Amino acid sequence: MPTVTAFLFILVALGLNGQPASDLFWFNREMIEAGQWWRLLTGHLVHFSMPHLLLNGLAFYLLAGQIRKLAGTETLHRLLALLMSGTGLGLYLLVPAMIQYGGLSAINYGLLAWLALHDRNPLLARASGKGRSRLRVLFVALPVGLCALQWWQGLSVVPGLAAGDGPAVAWQAHLIAIILAVMVGRIVAPGSKREIVVAEPPKAGTAPEGNVAIPHRTPPLSTRRLDYE
């Protein structure tokens, strides 16, 4: 079963299980300090509502699928391990005010930041030199700016609720994941090292070494075959 599909299956299964799964897997500081260290990882897998789960699941499907396509399954595995463990541990050590946390959005922020910096990102491939560097900065600055907005507005993770109502967006987790992806992600999960080599067509009147060159002649228009798609 592909990694992305398996991950989504786990998310849906936990979401359908409701409160019992949430109580067992939330990032809960008191429970972690009592020895339930698995919550550092599993807190990313449970959500506050079904819309919360669906939005995060769709974003994960798009981002993780693109990374798997560009860099391979092994790179995706390493990146997920880094983001899930690093973000959970970062919240525990650096954000003592974070008592309870849940959701996959931080992992999605990290995947987005890593993908934005990948050399084979289609958007970056069209630029070169300073233009590519500026795009990299822009792609990382956008999610960081969104974190700042979340901190300023105190947005809720439940769509439709006003700021201050319901669980607030854990912008600290998003920021930690972005920093991990930018500073450590390229080391732990450097991406595909395969190079794409495009062979150039032989020039007119030349042939590979060891063969006899045959002069190139262009047939008259009346004898050419024209194909249209």
N, C-alpha and C positions, 0 to 999 in steps of 0.2 A: 504494500500500500504506500503510495507516495507520501512524503513527509507532510506536504500541505494538506492533503485530504485527511490524513490521520490526525493532524492537529485540529482541524475544523471539527472532526468527529468527536474529539474529546471535549471541545468547547460546547458543542450542542448537547452532548450527553450530560455534562455537568450543569448546563443551563436548565435542562428539562428536569433534572433531579431536585432543583429548587434549593430551599433553605438548608436541608441536611448537608448537601455538598458544600454549600457556602460556608457553613459553620466549621466544617472540617478543613477547608483549604484556604480560607482568607489569610492574607497577611495580617496577623494579629500580634502586636508586640508582646503582650502579656503571655500568650501561648508560645511564642518563639523563645522568650526568656525562660519558659518552663521546660524547654527541650524539644519543642516541635519545630525543628529547623526546616522541615520540608516546606513550610509555609513561605519561606523566602522565594521558592520557585513556583509553588502552586497558586500563590496569590494572583499571578498573572492570568490564570485560567478561569477564574470565576468572575461573574459580573453582577451588577446591581439590578439589572432589568433585561428583558428580552431585547428591546431596541438597542440598549447598550451593547449587548452581545452581537447582534446582527451587524451593527455599524463597524465594530472592531473586527468581526469575522470577515466581512467583505474587504476591508482595508488590508487585512493580513493575506487574504487570498491573492489580491492583486500584487502586493509588494513581494511576498515570499515567492510567488510564482515567477515573477520577473527575475529575482535574484537566482533562483534555481536554473532558469533558462540561460542567464548570462554567465554564471560562475560555477554552477554544478551543485549537486545535492550535498556533498561533503562540506563545501563552504557554507551553505545554508545551515547545516547542523552546527558547525562551529560558532557561527554568528548567533544563532538562537541560544546556545549554551552560554555564550558570553553575556548576552543582553539579559537573559532571565536571571542568571546567578548574580551578575554584577549589579543590576538594578535593584534586586531585592536586598542584597548586602549593603548597597549604597544607602538605601532608605533606612535600613536598620542602624547603620553607623553614623550617618550624616544628618538625618532628619529625625531626631528624637521625638518631635511633636507628632510624627506620623504614627497613630495608634492602630489604624485599620486601613487596609488598602486592597483594591481588587480591580482587575481589568487588564486587557491586552494592549491598551493604547500606547503605553510606554515602549513596548516591544515594536509596535508599528512605527513610532517616531524614530527608533534606532535603525530599523530597516530602511526607512526613507532616507535618513542621513547617510547611511552606508551606500545605498544605491546611487544617491546624488553624486558621490565622489568616485564612483566606479569608472574606470577608463573606457569601458565599452557601453556606457550609458548612451543610448541613441541621441539624447539631447546634447550631450557633450561632444559626441563624435562629429557634429556639424560645425563645431567651433574649433579654433586653434589659438595657441599662444595666450595672449592676455585675455582674449575673449573667453577661453575655456576656464581660466583662473577666476574670472569675474563670475561666471556662471556657477562654479563650485561654491564660491562665497555666498551667492544669492540663494542657492538651493539649501544651504545650511542655515542661513540667516532667517529664512521664512519660518521653519518650525520653531527656532529659538524665539522669534518675535511672537509666535502664537503662544508659546509658554508664558511670555511676559504679559500678553493679553489675558490669559487664563488667571495668572496671579492677580492682575489688576482688577478684573471683573468678578473673580470668585465664582466662575461658572460651575453649573451643576453637571454631573455626568449623565443624568437622566434627561433625555431630550424633552423639551416642553416646560421644564421647571425653571423658574426665575432664579437669578443669582442669589445665593444664600439659602435656597430651598433644596433639601436633599443633600446627598454626598457631593462634596466639591471636587472639581477636577484636580488630580494630583499632579500639578505642573512640575513638582520637584522630581517625580519619577520620569517624566518626559525628558527633562533636562539632563538627568543622569544618563539616560539611555543614549541621547544624542552625543554627549561627551564621550561615552564609551565607544560608540560607533566611529567617531571621528579620530580619536586618539589611539585606541587600542584595536579597533575592528580591522584595520588594514594589516595589522601584524598577525592577529589570531586567524583571521579569515581573509587572506590577501586576494582571493578570487582566482579565476582561471589563469594559468600561466601559458595556455596554448595560444599560439599565434596563428592568425589566418593569413595564408600566403596565396596571393592571387597571381597566377602565371600570366605573363604578358604574351600576346599572340606574336608569332614570328613575323618579322618584317618582310616586305615583298622582296622576292628574289633571294631569300636566304633559306637555309635548311639546317636541321640539327647536325652536329659534327659527325662525320662518317657517312653522310648521305650526299647525294648530288643535288645541288641547288637547281631548282626549276624556275625559270623566269615567271614572274607573276603577270598574268594577263587578265584584264577585265573584260568579260564577255559583253557583247553588244546588248543594249537594253531589251531588244526583242527576244533574247534567249535567256535573260535573267528570270529567276523565280522569286516572286514577291509574295511574302506571307504576311497576313494581317491577323491580329488577334482581336 
